[in-house]
Amino acid sequence: MRSQAVDGILQVLADRYRRSVVRYLADESDGVASAGEIAGHLASQGEMPHEDALINLEHVILPTLSERGIVEYDADTEEVRYQSHTLVEELLDTLDRE
């Protein structure tokens, strides 16, 4: 993997909200959830109120994760699909141990 791609993934995972979303999706049996379900997860974690989480997801978090190829996001259906990514999962595992 090119170092530029690694830098991009590290930059994405530097944000705690994006890490939380990726962990949530990776834990889903099929890696799929709606933006509303993910917003509910963030709200239940005390990260932010549900409505704020949904706005942040739709305008910042999901587009960023999609640009890096970590998720597929269909804005029309609000479906989010995690794209299994070995480096992302290894980095999250490492961060969880810290």
Backbone as a ProteinNet text record, in pm:
[ID]
protein_1_A
[PRIMARY]
MRSQAVDGILQVLADRYRRSVVRYLADESDGVASAGEIAGHLASQGEMPHEDALINLEHVILPTLSERGIVEYDADTEEVRYQSHTLVEELLDTLDRE
[TERTIARY]
85.6	0	89.3	53.4	131.5	121.2	231.5	232.9	129.5	96.5	-5	-141.9	-171.2	-297.3	-300.7	-189.4	-180.1	-200.5	-137.5	-155.1	-301.8	-369.1	-510.1	-595.9	-568.3	-644	-616.7	-491.7	-458.9	-529.3	-535.7	-604.5	-753.1	-814.1	-955.8	-978.2	-892.5	-910.7	-868.3	-811.7	-773.7	-896.4	-1010.2	-1133	-1212	-1246.7	-1313.2	-1451.8	-1522.1	-1654	-1643.3	-1547.3	-1528.4	-1485.6	-1398	-1358.9	-1480.7	-1564.4	-1683.9	-1776.8	-1793.3	-1878.4	-1819.7	-1690.1	-1627	-1637.7	-1613.2	-1626.4	-1769.2	-1865.8	-2006.2	-2038.3	-1999.2	-2027.6	-1952.3	-1828.8	-1749.7	-1810.4	-1878.2	-1941.1	-2075.8	-2135	-2260.8	-2232.5	-2321.4	-2295.7	-2278.3	-2354.1	-2340.9	-2270.7	-2227.7	-2156	-2242.9	-2375	-2468.1	-2555.3	-2578.5	-2668.5	-2719.6	-2828.2	-2878.2	-2808	-2808.5	-2750	-2821.5	-2952.4	-3028.5	-2984.7	-2957.1	-2909.6	-2772.5	-2686.8	-2553.2	-2563.5	-2650.6	-2671.7	-2722.2	-2810.6	-2858.5	-2745.5	-2654	-2537.2	-2452.1	-2421.5	-2341.7	-2411.9	-2543	-2619.4	-2619.6	-2631.1	-2633.9	-2498.9	-2393.4	-2259.3	-2230.1	-2326.9	-2306.7	-2218.4	-2197.6	-2109.7	-2170.8	-2301.5	-2371.7	-2519.6	-2606.5	-2749.9	-2779.3	-2886.5	-2920.4	-2926.6	-2997.2	-3012.3	-2877	-2794.8	-2661.1	-2576.2	-2589.5	-2513.3	-2553.7	-2683.9	-2731.5	-2680.9	-2685.8	-2635.6	-2485.8	-2410.2	-2265.7	-2234.2	-2309.2	-2288.9	-2308.7	-2421.4	-2457.4	-2368.3	-2316.7	-2241.8	-2090.3	-2044.1	-1900.1	-1845.9	-1895.9	-1836.5	-1848.9	-1970.4	-1989.3	-1924.4	-1933.9	-1861	-1709.9	-1654.6	-1510.6	-1474.6	-1551.2	-1525	-1544.2	-1641	-1666.7	-1552.9	-1503.1	-1392.1	-1269.4	-1248.3	-1131.6	-1158.8	-1281.1	-1313	-1339.2	-1366.3	-1390.9	-1537.7	-1626.3	-1768.5	-1822.7	-1933.9	-2015.6	-2136.2	-2170.6	-2282.9	-2376.6	-2501.1	-2604.1	-2689.6	-2671.8	-2743.1	-2893.5	-2935.5	-3079.1	-3149.8	-3088.2	-3149.6	-3097	-2992	-2922.1	-2860.9	-2832.8	-2769.5	-2617.5	-2556	-2410.8	-2359.9	-2262.6	-2205.3	-2055.3	-2010.5	-1868.4	-1794.5	-1682.6	-1595.9	-1480.1	-1484.3	-1382.1	-1242.9	-1164.6	-1034.3	-936.3	-842.8	-750.8	-672.1	-615.9	-535.6	-620.1	-739.6	-828.7	-856.2	-888.1	-919	-797.1	-679.6	-557.4	-528.8	-546.4	-523.3	-623.7	-749.6	-850.2	-819.7	-777.5	-739.9	-624.3	-527.5	-412.7	-457.3	-542.8	-592.7	-675.6	-749.7	-831.7	-745.3	-625.1	-535.6	-468	-465.9	-398.5	-482.1
-118.3	0	123.4	218.8	341.7	420.1	487.8	563.1	674	727.5	831.3	776.4	653.9	590.3	564.6	520.2	497.3	628.6	734.4	865.7	907.2	880.8	915.8	839.3	711.9	630.5	676.9	706.3	756.4	888.7	973.3	1101.6	1079.2	986.7	956.2	902.3	811.5	749	838.5	953.4	1047	1107.9	1102.5	1159.9	1053.5	1080.9	980.5	943.5	1036.2	1004.8	909	932.7	842	704.2	698.9	567.9	495.7	567.5	507.2	451.9	523.9	478.4	352.8	352.3	235.4	114.6	131.9	20.2	-33.7	56.8	15.8	-68.2	-19.9	-92.5	-224.7	-226.5	-349.7	-455.4	-413	-506.8	-558.1	-490.4	-537.2	-664.3	-763.7	-892	-877.7	-786.6	-768.1	-637.7	-561.4	-436.8	-326.3	-340	-243	-183.7	-53.8	14.7	140.6	193.1	320.1	433.8	550.4	667.9	695.4	671.6	691.3	597.3	472.1	375.2	416.2	461.7	504.2	628.5	721.4	841.4	801.2	703	652	593.7	524.6	469.9	581.8	683.1	794.9	864	881.6	946.7	860.7	729	639.8	634.5	666.1	668	801.1	892.2	1024	1112.7	1071.4	1146.8	1281.8	1281	1403	1369.7	1470.5	1444.7	1381.1	1302.7	1227.2	1315.7	1427.1	1513.2	1570.4	1612.2	1662	1552	1430.6	1317.7	1289.5	1293.9	1266.8	1371.6	1496.8	1603.8	1587.5	1561.9	1543.2	1421.6	1314.1	1195	1225.8	1286.7	1308.5	1409.5	1506.4	1614.4	1605.5	1530.2	1526.3	1383	1307.6	1177	1078.3	1055.3	954.8	993.9	1119.5	1155.2	1133.6	1164.5	1145	997.2	912.9	768.8	711.1	763.2	717	755.9	878.2	923.5	834.6	781.5	695.6	549.1	517.5	379.4	290	348.5	268.7	227.9	313.2	279.8	318.2	257.9	302.1	368.2	488.2	560.5	603.2	557.7	597.4	703.4	828.5	939.1	931.7	872	861.7	765.3	651	551.4	562.5	640.8	657	526.1	434.2	307.7	324.3	269.8	274.7	130.9	102.3	-32.7	-24	-96.3	-100.8	-185.7	-134.5	-207.3	-263.3	-391.9	-453.5	-412.5	-365.1	-309	-352.5	-438.8	-497.8	-392.9	-294.2	-193.2	-112.8	-77.3	-1.5	-82.7	-210.1	-295.6	-315.9	-332.2	-346.4	-219.4	-104	22.2	41.6	8.4	20.8	-73.3	-196.6	-291.3	-236.1	-176.9	-118.8	-3.9	81.2	194.6	146.5	39	-14.1	-67	-113.1	-166.1	-55.3	64.4	176.5	230.4
0	0	0	-80.2	-89.4	40.9	76.3	201.4	201.5	84	74.4	116.6	77.2	115.9	265.6	321.3	466.2	540.7	494.6	557.2	555.4	444.8	433.6	532.9	549.1	644.8	787.3	817.9	951.8	979.5	878.7	895.2	922.3	851.8	873.2	1014.1	1058.1	1189.2	1305.1	1275.4	1382.1	1449.4	1383.6	1438	1514.3	1639.5	1723.4	1671.7	1610	1556.1	1438.3	1350.9	1237.8	1286.3	1387.7	1443.8	1499.5	1570.1	1629.6	1522.1	1413.5	1303.2	1239.7	1213.5	1150.9	1242.4	1371.6	1466.1	1466.5	1469	1470.4	1347.2	1230.2	1107	1100.1	1145.3	1142.6	1233.6	1338.8	1431.5	1383.2	1284.3	1226.7	1146.2	1155.9	1090.1	939.3	877.4	733.5	696.5	797.4	772.2	716.3	730.2	672.8	782.4	774.5	867.4	799.4	850.9	798.4	871.1	808.7	873.6	1005.7	1010.2	1133.9	1244.5	1210.2	1309.4	1363.7	1275.1	1318.4	1405.8	1368.8	1451	1589.3	1593.8	1722.3	1804.9	1739.5	1809.5	1869.2	1789.5	1839.5	1955.2	1943.5	2050.4	2176.7	2161.9	2278.1	2349.4	2276.2	2334.9	2403.4	2396.8	2455.5	2370.9	2245.8	2157.5	2119.5	2087.2	2047.3	2037.6	2043.8	2026.9	1890.9	1883.4	1762.4	1638.2	1645.6	1527.9	1482.8	1578.6	1545.5	1482.6	1536.8	1483	1339.3	1311.1	1176	1076.8	1116.1	1029.1	1004.9	1111.7	1101.3	1013.7	1030.8	948.2	800.4	769.3	629.1	558.3	633.8	568.7	585.3	683.9	709.6	719.2	815.4	846.7	731.3	683.5	578.1	446.3	403	280.3	293.3	408.8	429.7	423.8	493.3	491.9	351.8	280.4	143.9	49.6	62.5	-21.9	-6.3	113.3	139.7	110.3	64.8	29.9	149.2	264.7	385	392.9	343.8	336.8	199.6	165.1	52.8	117.1	73.5	130.4	19.2	27.9	-67.2	0.6	-36.2	27.8	3.6	-106.6	-136	-40.8	-15.4	72.7	215.8	234.8	363.2	412	319.1	354.3	353.5	455.9	468.9	472.9	389.9	383.1	408.4	509.7	542.8	440.5	393.2	301.7	383.1	411.8	496.2	448.3	542.5	510	618.3	583.3	680.6	757.4	689.2	756.8	855.4	816.4	905.2	1031.3	1014.7	1129.3	1219.2	1160	1239.8	1319.4	1255.9	1326.1	1439.5	1416	1521.9	1637.2	1605.6	1711.9	1794.8	1727.6	1798	1887.1	1835.4	1915.3	2033.5	2017.2	2126.9	2241.3	2210.3	2313.6	2394.8	2338.8	2406	2518.5
[MASK]
++++++++++++++++++++++++++++++++++++++++++++++++++++++++++++++++++++++++++++++++++++++++++++++++++

